């Protein structure tokens, strides 16, 4: 369910929200486990724009664990990235900018090697630019799980002082 932002003047445009995702290196993935408990975990990510203009976020992790069990139970998730957080004590406020993505997460299957390679290549380009990651990707492919987060909606907000 989409909720309208109360302070629309502070809302980032979609272009600005995408720029926040592109320039940051980590965020927090929020999931729900099989007992209904919330689970939020900080993760590195790569953001890829698809040919149709939609966004996908990729995360890599171990092939088993709590994140994967949560996704199997409930694929709906959110991912939050904080772009700015400057405390202004004399004003009793912060100058902030953040983005929240809403969508569905799924674990790529073992047979989806092309998708896993795409994700690992996107992560390598982001975190190890200019380095040849082909050998690392090939050797790591069987050992890692890839989570694909299909962004269905994103919203961003910033402090009025940053407008």
DRENPA-3360 file (N, C-alpha, C; in nm, 2 decimals, always signed):
BEGIN
1 = XXXXXXXX = +0.08/-0.12/+0.00/+0.00/+0.00/+0.00/+0.09/+0.12/+0.00 ~ +0.07/+0.21/-0.09/+0.14/+0.33/-0.10/+0.09/+0.44/-0.01 ~ +0.17/+0.50/+0.06/+0.13/+0.61/+0.15/+0.19/+0.74/+0.10 ~ +0.11/+0.84/+0.11/+0.16/+0.98/+0.07/+0.25/+1.03/+0.17 ~ +0.35/+1.10/+0.13/+0.44/+1.17/+0.22/+0.38/+1.29/+0.27 ~ +0.39/+1.31/+0.40/+0.32/+1.42/+0.47/+0.39/+1.55/+0.43 ~ +0.52/+1.56/+0.43/+0.59/+1.68/+0.40/+0.64/+1.68/+0.26 ~ +0.55/+1.69/+0.16/+0.59/+1.68/+0.02/+0.69/+1.77/-0.03;
9 = XXXXXXXX = +0.71/+1.89/+0.04/+0.81/+1.98/+0.00/+0.95/+1.93/+0.02 ~ +0.96/+1.83/+0.11/+1.09/+1.77/+0.14/+1.12/+1.65/+0.06 ~ +1.02/+1.61/-0.02/+1.03/+1.48/-0.09/+1.13/+1.50/-0.21 ~ +1.22/+1.40/-0.22/+1.31/+1.39/-0.34/+1.24/+1.35/-0.46 ~ +1.28/+1.40/-0.58/+1.23/+1.35/-0.70/+1.28/+1.21/-0.72 ~ +1.22/+1.14/-0.82/+1.27/+1.00/-0.84/+1.41/+1.00/-0.89 ~ +1.45/+1.10/-0.97/+1.59/+1.11/-1.02/+1.68/+1.13/-0.90 ~ +1.65/+1.22/-0.81/+1.73/+1.24/-0.69/+1.74/+1.12/-0.61;
17 = XXXXXXXX = +1.63/+1.05/-0.59/+1.64/+0.93/-0.51/+1.72/+0.82/-0.58 ~ +1.72/+0.81/-0.71/+1.81/+0.71/-0.78/+1.95/+0.75/-0.76 ~ +1.98/+0.88/-0.76/+2.12/+0.93/-0.75/+2.17/+0.89/-0.61 ~ +2.09/+0.90/-0.51/+2.13/+0.86/-0.37/+2.16/+0.72/-0.37 ~ +2.08/+0.63/-0.43/+2.11/+0.49/-0.44/+2.24/+0.46/-0.51 ~ +2.27/+0.54/-0.62/+2.39/+0.52/-0.70/+2.51/+0.55/-0.63 ~ +2.51/+0.66/-0.55/+2.64/+0.71/-0.49/+2.67/+0.65/-0.35 ~ +2.58/+0.57/-0.29/+2.60/+0.52/-0.16/+2.65/+0.37/-0.17;
25 = XXXXXXXX = +2.71/+0.32/-0.06/+2.77/+0.19/-0.06/+2.70/+0.09/+0.03 ~ +2.61/+0.13/+0.12/+2.54/+0.04/+0.21/+2.41/+0.09/+0.25 ~ +2.32/+0.00/+0.30/+2.19/+0.04/+0.35/+2.15/-0.07/+0.44 ~ +2.02/-0.06/+0.48/+1.96/-0.16/+0.57/+1.84/-0.23/+0.50 ~ +1.85/-0.36/+0.49/+1.74/-0.44/+0.43/+1.65/-0.48/+0.55 ~ +1.53/-0.46/+0.53/+1.43/-0.49/+0.64/+1.34/-0.60/+0.59 ~ +1.33/-0.71/+0.67/+1.26/-0.83/+0.63/+1.17/-0.87/+0.75 ~ +1.09/-0.97/+0.74/+1.01/-1.03/+0.84/+1.04/-1.18/+0.84;
33 = XXXXXXXX = +1.06/-1.24/+0.96/+1.09/-1.38/+0.96/+0.96/-1.46/+0.98 ~ +0.98/-1.59/+0.99/+0.86/-1.68/+0.99/+0.78/-1.67/+1.12 ~ +0.84/-1.61/+1.23/+0.77/-1.59/+1.35/+0.71/-1.45/+1.36 ~ +0.72/-1.37/+1.25/+0.66/-1.24/+1.24/+0.75/-1.13/+1.30 ~ +0.87/-1.17/+1.34/+0.97/-1.08/+1.40/+1.04/-1.00/+1.29 ~ +1.05/-0.87/+1.31/+1.12/-0.79/+1.21/+1.27/-0.82/+1.22 ~ +1.34/-0.81/+1.10/+1.48/-0.83/+1.09/+1.54/-0.73/+1.00 ~ +1.62/-0.65/+1.05/+1.69/-0.55/+0.96/+1.84/-0.57/+0.97;
41 = XXXXXXXX = +1.90/-0.57/+0.85/+2.04/-0.61/+0.84/+2.11/-0.51/+0.75 ~ +2.23/-0.45/+0.79/+2.30/-0.36/+0.70/+2.38/-0.45/+0.59 ~ +2.37/-0.40/+0.47/+2.43/-0.47/+0.36/+2.49/-0.38/+0.26 ~ +2.60/-0.42/+0.19/+2.65/-0.36/+0.07/+2.56/-0.40/-0.04 ~ +2.55/-0.32/-0.15/+2.46/-0.35/-0.26/+2.51/-0.29/-0.39 ~ +2.46/-0.34/-0.49/+2.47/-0.27/-0.63/+2.33/-0.25/-0.68 ~ +2.32/-0.13/-0.74/+2.19/-0.09/-0.80/+2.21/-0.10/-0.96 ~ +2.11/-0.17/-1.02/+2.12/-0.18/-1.17/+1.99/-0.13/-1.22;
49 = XXXXXXXX = +2.00/-0.05/-1.33/+1.87/-0.01/-1.40/+1.85/-0.10/-1.51 ~ +1.74/-0.16/-1.52/+1.70/-0.26/-1.62/+1.67/-0.18/-1.75 ~ +1.66/-0.26/-1.86/+1.63/-0.20/-1.99/+1.49/-0.13/-1.99 ~ +1.40/-0.18/-1.91/+1.27/-0.12/-1.90/+1.26/+0.00/-1.80 ~ +1.37/+0.04/-1.74/+1.38/+0.16/-1.65/+1.36/+0.12/-1.51 ~ +1.32/+0.00/-1.48/+1.30/-0.04/-1.34/+1.44/-0.06/-1.27 ~ +1.44/-0.06/-1.14/+1.56/-0.08/-1.06/+1.56/-0.22/-1.00 ~ +1.68/-0.27/-0.99/+1.71/-0.39/-0.91/+1.83/-0.37/-0.82;
57 = XXXXXXXX = +1.82/-0.41/-0.70/+1.93/-0.41/-0.61/+1.98/-0.55/-0.59 ~ +2.11/-0.56/-0.58/+2.17/-0.70/-0.56/+2.25/-0.70/-0.44 ~ +2.24/-0.81/-0.36/+2.32/-0.83/-0.24/+2.38/-0.97/-0.26 ~ +2.50/-0.99/-0.20/+2.55/-1.13/-0.20/+2.57/-1.17/-0.05 ~ +2.55/-1.30/-0.03/+2.56/-1.35/+0.11/+2.59/-1.50/+0.10 ~ +2.60/-1.56/+0.22/+2.62/-1.70/+0.23/+2.50/-1.77/+0.17 ~ +2.51/-1.90/+0.14/+2.40/-1.98/+0.08/+2.30/-2.02/+0.17 ~ +2.32/-2.00/+0.30/+2.21/-2.03/+0.40/+2.22/-1.92/+0.51;
65 = XXXXXXXX = +2.11/-1.91/+0.58/+2.11/-1.81/+0.69/+1.97/-1.75/+0.71 ~ +1.97/-1.66/+0.81/+1.84/-1.60/+0.85/+1.78/-1.51/+0.74 ~ +1.86/-1.43/+0.67/+1.81/-1.35/+0.56/+1.73/-1.44/+0.46 ~ +1.79/-1.55/+0.42/+1.73/-1.63/+0.31/+1.60/-1.70/+0.36 ~ +1.60/-1.74/+0.49/+1.48/-1.79/+0.55/+1.37/-1.69/+0.55 ~ +1.40/-1.56/+0.59/+1.30/-1.46/+0.59/+1.24/-1.43/+0.45 ~ +1.33/-1.43/+0.35/+1.28/-1.40/+0.21/+1.19/-1.52/+0.17 ~ +1.23/-1.64/+0.20/+1.15/-1.76/+0.16/+1.01/-1.74/+0.23;
73 = XXXXXXXX = +1.00/-1.69/+0.35/+0.88/-1.68/+0.42/+0.80/-1.56/+0.37 ~ +0.86/-1.45/+0.35/+0.79/-1.32/+0.30/+0.88/-1.24/+0.21 ~ +0.86/-1.24/+0.08/+0.94/-1.17/-0.01/+0.93/-1.02/-0.01 ~ +0.82/-0.96/+0.05/+0.81/-0.82/+0.06/+0.91/-0.77/+0.15 ~ +0.98/-0.66/+0.11/+1.09/-0.60/+0.19/+1.10/-0.45/+0.17 ~ +1.19/-0.39/+0.25/+1.23/-0.25/+0.22/+1.38/-0.24/+0.24 ~ +1.43/-0.14/+0.18/+1.58/-0.11/+0.19/+1.60/+0.04/+0.20 ~ +1.67/+0.08/+0.31/+1.69/+0.22/+0.34/+1.83/+0.26/+0.33;
81 = XXXXXXXX = +1.86/+0.37/+0.26/+1.99/+0.42/+0.25/+1.99/+0.57/+0.30 ~ +2.09/+0.60/+0.39/+2.10/+0.73/+0.45/+2.22/+0.80/+0.38 ~ +2.19/+0.91/+0.31/+2.28/+0.98/+0.23/+2.35/+1.09/+0.31 ~ +2.28/+1.15/+0.40/+2.33/+1.27/+0.48/+2.27/+1.26/+0.62 ~ +2.35/+1.29/+0.72/+2.30/+1.29/+0.85/+2.40/+1.38/+0.94 ~ +2.38/+1.51/+0.92/+2.46/+1.61/+0.99/+2.38/+1.66/+1.11 ~ +2.44/+1.64/+1.23/+2.37/+1.68/+1.35/+2.40/+1.83/+1.37 ~ +2.29/+1.91/+1.39/+2.30/+2.05/+1.42/+2.25/+2.08/+1.56;
89 = XXXXXXXX = +2.34/+2.06/+1.66/+2.29/+2.07/+1.80/+2.23/+2.20/+1.84 ~ +2.28/+2.31/+1.79/+2.22/+2.44/+1.83/+2.08/+2.46/+1.78 ~ +2.04/+2.38/+1.68/+1.91/+2.39/+1.62/+1.82/+2.28/+1.66 ~ +1.88/+2.18/+1.74/+1.80/+2.07/+1.78/+1.74/+1.99/+1.67 ~ +1.83/+1.97/+1.57/+1.78/+1.90/+1.45/+1.90/+1.83/+1.38 ~ +1.87/+1.76/+1.27/+1.97/+1.71/+1.18/+1.94/+1.75/+1.04 ~ +2.04/+1.76/+0.96/+2.03/+1.78/+0.81/+2.04/+1.64/+0.75 ~ +1.93/+1.59/+0.71/+1.93/+1.45/+0.66/+1.89/+1.44/+0.52;
97 = XXXXXXXX = +1.92/+1.33/+0.46/+1.87/+1.29/+0.32/+1.87/+1.14/+0.32 ~ +1.76/+1.08/+0.29/+1.75/+0.93/+0.28/+1.65/+0.88/+0.18 ~ +1.67/+0.76/+0.14/+1.58/+0.69/+0.05/+1.53/+0.56/+0.10 ~ +1.41/+0.53/+0.08/+1.36/+0.39/+0.11/+1.30/+0.33/-0.01 ~ +1.34/+0.21/-0.04/+1.29/+0.13/-0.15/+1.20/+0.03/-0.10 ~ +1.09/+0.01/-0.17/+0.99/-0.10/-0.13/+0.98/-0.19/-0.25 ~ +0.98/-0.32/-0.22/+0.97/-0.42/-0.33/+0.97/-0.56/-0.28 ~ +1.02/-0.65/-0.37/+1.02/-0.79/-0.34/+1.16/-0.84/-0.36;
105 = XXXXXXXX = +1.20/-0.92/-0.26/+1.33/-0.99/-0.27/+1.31/-1.13/-0.31 ~ +1.41/-1.18/-0.38/+1.42/-1.33/-0.41/+1.56/-1.37/-0.42 ~ +1.58/-1.50/-0.39/+1.71/-1.55/-0.40/+1.73/-1.62/-0.53 ~ +1.83/-1.58/-0.61/+1.85/-1.64/-0.74/+1.88/-1.78/-0.72 ~ +1.82/-1.86/-0.81/+1.85/-2.01/-0.80/+1.98/-2.04/-0.86 ~ +2.03/-2.16/-0.82/+2.16/-2.21/-0.86/+2.18/-2.21/-1.01 ~ +2.07/-2.24/-1.08/+2.07/-2.25/-1.23/+2.07/-2.11/-1.29 ~ +2.05/-2.01/-1.22/+2.05/-1.87/-1.27/+2.19/-1.81/-1.28;
113 = XXXXXXXX = +2.28/-1.88/-1.34/+2.42/-1.84/-1.34/+2.44/-1.70/-1.41 ~ +2.36/-1.68/-1.51/+2.38/-1.55/-1.58/+2.34/-1.43/-1.49 ~ +2.23/-1.45/-1.42/+2.18/-1.34/-1.33/+2.28/-1.33/-1.21 ~ +2.33/-1.44/-1.16/+2.43/-1.43/-1.05/+2.56/-1.36/-1.10 ~ +2.60/-1.39/-1.22/+2.72/-1.33/-1.28/+2.70/-1.18/-1.29 ~ +2.58/-1.14/-1.35/+2.55/-1.00/-1.36/+2.56/-0.93/-1.23 ~ +2.50/-0.99/-1.13/+2.50/-0.93/-0.99/+2.64/-0.91/-0.94 ~ +2.72/-1.02/-0.95/+2.86/-1.01/-0.90/+2.94/-0.91/-0.97;
121 = XXXXXXXX = +2.92/-0.90/-1.10/+2.99/-0.81/-1.19/+2.95/-0.66/-1.15 ~ +2.82/-0.64/-1.12/+2.78/-0.51/-1.08/+2.84/-0.47/-0.94 ~ +2.85/-0.57/-0.85/+2.91/-0.54/-0.72/+3.06/-0.52/-0.74 ~ +3.13/-0.59/-0.82/+3.27/-0.58/-0.84/+3.30/-0.44/-0.91 ~ +3.22/-0.40/-1.00/+3.24/-0.26/-1.06/+3.22/-0.15/-0.96 ~ +3.13/-0.17/-0.87/+3.10/-0.07/-0.77/+3.21/-0.06/-0.66 ~ +3.25/-0.18/-0.61/+3.34/-0.18/-0.50/+3.49/-0.21/-0.53 ~ +3.52/-0.25/-0.66/+3.66/-0.27/-0.70/+3.67/-0.22/-0.84;
129 = XXXXXXXX = +3.64/-0.09/-0.86/+3.64/-0.04/-1.00/+3.78/-0.05/-1.07 ~ +3.78/-0.08/-1.19/+3.90/-0.09/-1.27/+3.98/-0.23/-1.25 ~ +3.93/-0.31/-1.16/+4.00/-0.44/-1.14/+3.92/-0.55/-1.22 ~ +4.00/-0.64/-1.27/+3.94/-0.76/-1.34/+3.89/-0.86/-1.24 ~ +3.76/-0.87/-1.23/+3.70/-0.96/-1.13/+3.65/-1.09/-1.19 ~ +3.68/-1.12/-1.31/+3.63/-1.24/-1.38/+3.67/-1.37/-1.30 ~ +3.80/-1.38/-1.26/+3.84/-1.50/-1.19/+3.78/-1.51/-1.05 ~ +3.77/-1.40/-0.98/+3.70/-1.40/-0.85/+3.56/-1.44/-0.86;
137 = XXXXXXXX = +3.49/-1.38/-0.96/+3.35/-1.42/-0.98/+3.33/-1.56/-1.02 ~ +3.41/-1.62/-1.11/+3.40/-1.76/-1.14/+3.43/-1.85/-1.03 ~ +3.52/-1.82/-0.94/+3.55/-1.90/-0.83/+3.45/-1.89/-0.72 ~ +3.39/-1.77/-0.70/+3.30/-1.75/-0.60/+3.15/-1.79/-0.63 ~ +3.12/-1.80/-0.76/+2.99/-1.83/-0.80/+2.92/-1.94/-0.73 ~ +2.99/-2.06/-0.71/+2.92/-2.17/-0.65/+2.90/-2.15/-0.50 ~ +2.98/-2.06/-0.44/+2.98/-2.04/-0.29/+2.89/-1.93/-0.24 ~ +2.83/-1.85/-0.33/+2.75/-1.74/-0.28/+2.61/-1.75/-0.32;
145 = XXXXXXXX = +2.52/-1.68/-0.24/+2.38/-1.66/-0.28/+2.37/-1.52/-0.32 ~ +2.28/-1.50/-0.42/+2.26/-1.36/-0.46/+2.11/-1.33/-0.44 ~ +2.09/-1.22/-0.37/+1.95/-1.17/-0.35/+1.92/-1.06/-0.45 ~ +1.82/-1.07/-0.52/+1.77/-0.97/-0.61/+1.65/-0.90/-0.55 ~ +1.66/-0.77/-0.53/+1.55/-0.69/-0.48/+1.49/-0.61/-0.59 ~ +1.37/-0.64/-0.63/+1.31/-0.57/-0.74/+1.24/-0.45/-0.68 ~ +1.28/-0.33/-0.71/+1.23/-0.21/-0.65/+1.10/-0.18/-0.72 ~ +0.99/-0.18/-0.65/+0.86/-0.15/-0.70/+0.82/+0.00/-0.68;
153 = XXXXXXXX = +0.88/+0.06/-0.57/+0.85/+0.20/-0.54/+0.97/+0.25/-0.46 ~ +1.01/+0.37/-0.48/+1.11/+0.43/-0.39/+1.07/+0.57/-0.36 ~ +1.11/+0.62/-0.24/+1.08/+0.75/-0.20/+1.20/+0.80/-0.12 ~ +1.22/+0.93/-0.13/+1.33/+0.99/-0.06/+1.28/+1.12/+0.00 ~ +1.35/+1.16/+0.11/+1.32/+1.28/+0.18/+1.45/+1.35/+0.23 ~ +1.44/+1.48/+0.24/+1.56/+1.55/+0.29/+1.51/+1.66/+0.39 ~ +1.60/+1.70/+0.47/+1.57/+1.82/+0.56/+1.54/+1.94/+0.48 ~ +1.45/+2.02/+0.53/+1.42/+2.14/+0.46/+1.54/+2.23/+0.44;
161 = XXX = +1.64/+2.22/+0.52/+1.76/+2.31/+0.51/+1.84/+2.27/+0.39 ~ +1.82/+2.15/+0.34/+1.90/+2.10/+0.22/+1.83/+2.12/+0.09 ~ +1.71/+2.18/+0.09/+1.63/+2.20/-0.03/+1.69/+2.32/-0.10;
% end
